[in-house]
Amino acid sequence: MEALQVLVKGMKMESLTAALLTSAACGLGALVVIVRTVSEHRAAKDKIQRARNRRTESLQRAEQEVLRYRQLSQCGEHQKL
């Protein structure tokens, strides 16, 4: 009978240890998933911001070229007169 109690107590301890290890592994896995998700989200935001900056720069260059073209075409019209 005493051997049975020792065995049951040992099994309880082993199952508690297994439950703790399983919980720790699950928690660690969840933490890894969260960190990866946040990192990927940040990388996507950075990529979007770089694209917006490139678009803004491109539009500014195009606007400058239009203004330069208008100035050159106006100078050409004055020279024809």
KEVOLO-601092 format. One record per residue: residue number from 1; x, y, z of N, C-alpha, C, CB in turn. Coordinates in nm, 3 decimals. Last residue first. Glycine has a CB too. Layout:
+------+---------+---------+---------+---------+---------+---------+---------+---------+---------+---------+---------+---------+
! minu !   neast !  nnorth !     nup !  caeast ! canorth !    caup !   ceast !  cnorth !     cup !  cbeast ! cbnorth !    cbup !
+------+---------+---------+---------+---------+---------+---------+---------+---------+---------+---------+---------+---------+
!  NUM !       X !       Y !       Z !       X !       Y !       Z !       X !       Y !       Z !       X !       Y !       Z !
...
+------+---------+---------+---------+---------+---------+---------+---------+---------+---------+---------+---------+---------+
END
This chain:
+------+---------+---------+---------+---------+---------+---------+---------+---------+---------+---------+---------+---------+
! minu !   neast !  nnorth !     nup !  caeast ! canorth !    caup !   ceast !  cnorth !     cup !  cbeast ! cbnorth !    cbup !
+------+---------+---------+---------+---------+---------+---------+---------+---------+---------+---------+---------+---------+
!   81 !   0.877 !   8.702 !  -8.053 !   0.817 !   8.834 !  -8.079 !   0.924 !   8.928 !  -8.112 !   0.737 !   8.885 !  -7.961 !
!   80 !   1.044 !   8.495 !  -7.986 !   0.981 !   8.492 !  -8.118 !   0.924 !   8.627 !  -8.153 !   0.871 !   8.386 !  -8.124 !
!   79 !   1.110 !   8.549 !  -7.723 !   1.216 !   8.564 !  -7.823 !   1.157 !   8.563 !  -7.964 !   1.321 !   8.453 !  -7.807 !
!   78 !   0.875 !   8.485 !  -7.594 !   0.920 !   8.624 !  -7.593 !   1.027 !   8.648 !  -7.699 !   0.973 !   8.663 !  -7.454 !
!   77 !   0.873 !   8.208 !  -7.627 !   0.767 !   8.288 !  -7.688 !   0.808 !   8.435 !  -7.695 !   0.638 !   8.273 !  -7.609 !
!   76 !   1.095 !   8.132 !  -7.473 !   1.096 !   8.106 !  -7.617 !   0.990 !   8.188 !  -7.688 !   1.074 !   7.958 !  -7.644 !
!   75 !   1.003 !   8.190 !  -7.219 !   1.120 !   8.262 !  -7.272 !   1.126 !   8.246 !  -7.423 !   1.251 !   8.211 !  -7.206 !
!   74 !   0.802 !   8.000 !  -7.200 !   0.767 !   8.142 !  -7.197 !   0.881 !   8.226 !  -7.251 !   0.731 !   8.187 !  -7.055 !
!   73 !   0.948 !   7.765 !  -7.201 !   0.857 !   7.790 !  -7.313 !   0.813 !   7.936 !  -7.316 !   0.735 !   7.698 !  -7.303 !
!   72 !   1.089 !   7.791 !  -6.961 !   1.162 !   7.785 !  -7.087 !   1.071 !   7.815 !  -7.206 !   1.228 !   7.647 !  -7.104 !
!   71 !   0.878 !   7.785 !  -6.779 !   0.965 !   7.902 !  -6.786 !   1.041 !   7.905 !  -6.918 !   1.064 !   7.903 !  -6.669 !
!   70 !   0.773 !   7.531 !  -6.830 !   0.690 !   7.651 !  -6.851 !   0.775 !   7.776 !  -6.864 !   0.589 !   7.667 !  -6.737 !
!   69 !   0.991 !   7.373 !  -6.752 !   0.943 !   7.369 !  -6.890 !   0.860 !   7.494 !  -6.921 !   0.860 !   7.242 !  -6.914 !
!   68 !   0.999 !   7.432 !  -6.479 !   1.114 !   7.466 !  -6.564 !   1.073 !   7.469 !  -6.711 !   1.229 !   7.365 !  -6.542 !
!   67 !   0.753 !   7.326 !  -6.398 !   0.779 !   7.469 !  -6.383 !   0.895 !   7.513 !  -6.472 !   0.809 !   7.502 !  -6.235 !
!   66 !   0.803 !   7.057 !  -6.459 !   0.693 !   7.128 !  -6.525 !   0.715 !   7.278 !  -6.516 !   0.557 !   7.089 !  -6.462 !
!   65 !   1.014 !   7.005 !  -6.283 !   1.036 !   6.994 !  -6.428 !   0.926 !   7.067 !  -6.505 !   1.042 !   6.846 !  -6.470 !
!   64 !   0.884 !   7.033 !  -6.038 !   0.995 !   7.122 !  -6.073 !   1.022 !   7.120 !  -6.222 !   1.121 !   7.082 !  -5.996 !
!   63 !   0.705 !   6.818 !  -6.056 !   0.654 !   6.955 !  -6.047 !   0.762 !   7.056 !  -6.083 !   0.599 !   6.984 !  -5.906 !
!   62 !   0.885 !   6.604 !  -6.052 !   0.800 !   6.626 !  -6.170 !   0.746 !   6.768 !  -6.170 !   0.684 !   6.525 !  -6.172 !
!   61 !   0.994 !   6.632 !  -5.796 !   1.080 !   6.645 !  -5.914 !   0.998 !   6.673 !  -6.039 !   1.164 !   6.518 !  -5.934 !
!   60 !   0.762 !   6.585 !  -5.645 !   0.830 !   6.715 !  -5.637 !   0.921 !   6.737 !  -5.756 !   0.910 !   6.725 !  -5.507 !
!   59 !   0.708 !   6.321 !  -5.713 !   0.610 !   6.424 !  -5.748 !   0.674 !   6.563 !  -5.743 !   0.490 !   6.418 !  -5.653 !
!   58 !   0.936 !   6.201 !  -5.601 !   0.911 !   6.191 !  -5.744 !   0.812 !   6.299 !  -5.790 !   0.858 !   6.052 !  -5.779 !
!   57 !   0.899 !   6.253 !  -5.329 !   1.016 !   6.306 !  -5.400 !   0.995 !   6.306 !  -5.550 !   1.142 !   6.224 !  -5.365 !
!   56 !   0.662 !   6.105 !  -5.287 !   0.664 !   6.250 !  -5.265 !   0.781 !   6.315 !  -5.338 !   0.673 !   6.281 !  -5.115 !
!   55 !   0.753 !   5.844 !  -5.344 !   0.645 !   5.904 !  -5.423 !   0.645 !   6.055 !  -5.410 !   0.509 !   5.848 !  -5.380 !
!   54 !   0.945 !   5.809 !  -5.143 !   0.986 !   5.807 !  -5.284 !   0.881 !   5.871 !  -5.373 !   1.012 !   5.662 !  -5.330 !
!   53 !   0.776 !   5.822 !  -4.918 !   0.881 !   5.922 !  -4.936 !   0.928 !   5.927 !  -5.081 !   0.999 !   5.892 !  -4.844 !
!   52 !   0.618 !   5.595 !  -4.962 !   0.556 !   5.728 !  -4.960 !   0.659 !   5.837 !  -4.981 !   0.483 !   5.751 !  -4.827 !
!   51 !   0.816 !   5.399 !  -4.940 !   0.744 !   5.414 !  -5.066 !   0.677 !   5.551 !  -5.073 !   0.639 !   5.301 !  -5.083 !
!   50 !   0.886 !   5.430 !  -4.671 !   0.986 !   5.455 !  -4.775 !   0.919 !   5.475 !  -4.910 !   1.086 !   5.338 !  -4.783 !
!   49 !   0.641 !   5.355 !  -4.553 !   0.690 !   5.492 !  -4.536 !   0.796 !   5.525 !  -4.641 !   0.748 !   5.510 !  -4.396 !
!   48 !   0.629 !   5.084 !  -4.625 !   0.525 !   5.176 !  -4.673 !   0.574 !   5.320 !  -4.663 !   0.394 !   5.159 !  -4.592 !
!   47 !   0.850 !   4.991 !  -4.480 !   0.848 !   4.978 !  -4.626 !   0.745 !   5.074 !  -4.687 !   0.816 !   4.831 !  -4.667 !
!   46 !   0.767 !   5.040 !  -4.218 !   0.887 !   5.106 !  -4.271 !   0.888 !   5.104 !  -4.423 !   1.014 !   5.039 !  -4.216 !
!   45 !   0.548 !   4.865 !  -4.203 !   0.527 !   5.010 !  -4.188 !   0.646 !   5.088 !  -4.244 !   0.505 !   5.046 !  -4.040 !
!   44 !   0.681 !   4.621 !  -4.233 !   0.583 !   4.662 !  -4.334 !   0.559 !   4.813 !  -4.325 !   0.450 !   4.585 !  -4.316 !
!   43 !   0.831 !   4.621 !  -3.997 !   0.900 !   4.619 !  -4.126 !   0.806 !   4.664 !  -4.238 !   0.956 !   4.478 !  -4.156 !
!   42 !   0.624 !   4.610 !  -3.810 !   0.714 !   4.726 !  -3.812 !   0.786 !   4.734 !  -3.946 !   0.815 !   4.718 !  -3.697 !
!   41 !   0.522 !   4.358 !  -3.870 !   0.436 !   4.476 !  -3.883 !   0.521 !   4.602 !  -3.893 !   0.337 !   4.486 !  -3.762 !
!   40 !   0.737 !   4.196 !  -3.806 !   0.692 !   4.201 !  -3.945 !   0.603 !   4.323 !  -3.969 !   0.615 !   4.073 !  -3.981 !
!   39 !   0.746 !   4.246 !  -3.527 !   0.860 !   4.277 !  -3.612 !   0.820 !   4.289 !  -3.759 !   0.969 !   4.170 !  -3.597 !
!   38 !   0.499 !   4.146 !  -3.446 !   0.530 !   4.288 !  -3.425 !   0.645 !   4.330 !  -3.516 !   0.566 !   4.315 !  -3.277 !
!   37 !   0.535 !   3.876 !  -3.518 !   0.426 !   3.954 !  -3.575 !   0.454 !   4.103 !  -3.564 !   0.293 !   3.920 !  -3.507 !
!   36 !   0.752 !   3.799 !  -3.358 !   0.764 !   3.795 !  -3.504 !   0.657 !   3.881 !  -3.571 !   0.754 !   3.651 !  -3.555 !
!   35 !   0.636 !   3.832 !  -3.102 !   0.755 !   3.911 !  -3.140 !   0.771 !   3.914 !  -3.292 !   0.882 !   3.853 !  -3.074 !
!   34 !   0.430 !   3.641 !  -3.117 !   0.399 !   3.783 !  -3.097 !   0.515 !   3.870 !  -3.141 !   0.365 !   3.811 !  -2.950 !
!   33 !   0.576 !   3.403 !  -3.144 !   0.481 !   3.443 !  -3.248 !   0.449 !   3.592 !  -3.237 !   0.350 !   3.360 !  -3.238 !
!   32 !   0.717 !   3.402 !  -2.902 !   0.791 !   3.407 !  -3.030 !   0.698 !   3.453 !  -3.142 !   0.850 !   3.268 !  -3.064 !
!   31 !   0.504 !   3.378 !  -2.722 !   0.590 !   3.496 !  -2.719 !   0.666 !   3.512 !  -2.850 !   0.688 !   3.489 !  -2.600 !
!   30 !   0.411 !   3.123 !  -2.787 !   0.323 !   3.239 !  -2.806 !   0.405 !   3.368 !  -2.809 !   0.216 !   3.246 !  -2.695 !
!   29 !   0.634 !   2.972 !  -2.708 !   0.590 !   2.972 !  -2.848 !   0.502 !   3.092 !  -2.878 !   0.515 !   2.844 !  -2.880 !
!   28 !   0.629 !   3.022 !  -2.433 !   0.744 !   3.065 !  -2.513 !   0.708 !   3.070 !  -2.662 !   0.862 !   2.970 !  -2.491 !
!   27 !   0.386 !   2.899 !  -2.367 !   0.406 !   3.042 !  -2.345 !   0.520 !   3.097 !  -2.427 !   0.431 !   3.069 !  -2.198 !
!   26 !   0.449 !   2.633 !  -2.434 !   0.339 !   2.701 !  -2.502 !   0.353 !   2.853 !  -2.488 !   0.203 !   2.655 !  -2.444 !
!   25 !   0.656 !   2.584 !  -2.254 !   0.681 !   2.574 !  -2.398 !   0.573 !   2.648 !  -2.476 !   0.687 !   2.426 !  -2.442 !
!   24 !   0.517 !   2.616 !  -2.011 !   0.632 !   2.702 !  -2.042 !   0.660 !   2.701 !  -2.192 !   0.756 !   2.657 !  -1.964 !
!   23 !   0.331 !   2.409 !  -2.032 !   0.286 !   2.547 !  -2.022 !   0.397 !   2.645 !  -2.059 !   0.234 !   2.576 !  -1.881 !
!   22 !   0.505 !   2.189 !  -2.033 !   0.417 !   2.214 !  -2.147 !   0.369 !   2.357 !  -2.148 !   0.298 !   2.117 !  -2.146 !
!   21 !   0.618 !   2.217 !  -1.779 !   0.703 !   2.224 !  -1.899 !   0.621 !   2.253 !  -2.024 !   0.781 !   2.094 !  -1.916 !
!   20 !   0.387 !   2.183 !  -1.620 !   0.465 !   2.307 !  -1.614 !   0.553 !   2.324 !  -1.738 !   0.552 !   2.310 !  -1.488 !
!   19 !   0.314 !   1.923 !  -1.692 !   0.221 !   2.033 !  -1.717 !   0.295 !   2.166 !  -1.715 !   0.108 !   2.034 !  -1.613 !
!   18 !   0.537 !   1.783 !  -1.603 !   0.504 !   1.780 !  -1.746 !   0.410 !   1.896 !  -1.780 !   0.439 !   1.645 !  -1.784 !
!   17 !   0.512 !   1.833 !  -1.330 !   0.631 !   1.878 !  -1.402 !   0.603 !   1.883 !  -1.552 !   0.751 !   1.786 !  -1.373 !
!   16 !   0.272 !   1.700 !  -1.286 !   0.281 !   1.844 !  -1.259 !   0.401 !   1.903 !  -1.333 !   0.293 !   1.871 !  -1.107 !
!   15 !   0.346 !   1.442 !  -1.350 !   0.245 !   1.506 !  -1.433 !   0.244 !   1.656 !  -1.409 !   0.107 !   1.446 !  -1.406 !
!   14 !   0.536 !   1.400 !  -1.146 !   0.577 !   1.395 !  -1.286 !   0.474 !   1.462 !  -1.377 !   0.598 !   1.250 !  -1.330 !
!   13 !   0.373 !   1.421 !  -0.921 !   0.483 !   1.515 !  -0.938 !   0.528 !   1.517 !  -1.084 !   0.601 !   1.477 !  -0.845 !
!   12 !   0.203 !   1.208 !  -0.965 !   0.147 !   1.344 !  -0.955 !   0.256 !   1.446 !  -0.979 !   0.081 !   1.367 !  -0.817 !
!   11 !   0.386 !   1.002 !  -0.959 !   0.315 !   1.029 !  -1.084 !   0.255 !   1.169 !  -1.083 !   0.205 !   0.924 !  -1.107 !
!   10 !   0.461 !   1.013 !  -0.689 !   0.561 !   1.035 !  -0.794 !   0.495 !   1.067 !  -0.927 !   0.650 !   0.912 !  -0.810 !
!    9 !   0.218 !   0.946 !  -0.572 !   0.278 !   1.077 !  -0.543 !   0.382 !   1.112 !  -0.650 !   0.343 !   1.077 !  -0.402 !
!    8 !   0.192 !   0.687 !  -0.670 !   0.092 !   0.788 !  -0.706 !   0.148 !   0.928 !  -0.683 !  -0.038 !   0.768 !  -0.624 !
!    7 !   0.416 !   0.568 !  -0.547 !   0.403 !   0.568 !  -0.693 !   0.306 !   0.676 !  -0.739 !   0.356 !   0.431 !  -0.743 !
!    6 !   0.352 !   0.600 !  -0.279 !   0.475 !   0.661 !  -0.332 !   0.467 !   0.672 !  -0.483 !   0.600 !   0.578 !  -0.290 !
!    5 !   0.121 !   0.443 !  -0.272 !   0.113 !   0.585 !  -0.240 !   0.236 !   0.660 !  -0.293 !   0.100 !   0.606 !  -0.087 !
!    4 !   0.230 !   0.193 !  -0.333 !   0.130 !   0.251 !  -0.422 !   0.118 !   0.402 !  -0.398 !  -0.006 !   0.182 !  -0.401 !
!    3 !   0.386 !   0.151 !  -0.111 !   0.452 !   0.160 !  -0.241 !   0.357 !   0.224 !  -0.342 !   0.497 !   0.020 !  -0.290 !
!    2 !   0.191 !   0.120 !   0.081 !   0.280 !   0.235 !   0.089 !   0.351 !   0.257 !  -0.045 !   0.383 !   0.215 !   0.202 !
!    1 !   0.082 !  -0.119 !   0.000 !   0.000 !   0.000 !   0.000 !   0.086 !   0.126 !   0.000 !  -0.093 !   0.000 !   0.120 !
+------+---------+---------+---------+---------+---------+---------+---------+---------+---------+---------+---------+---------+
END
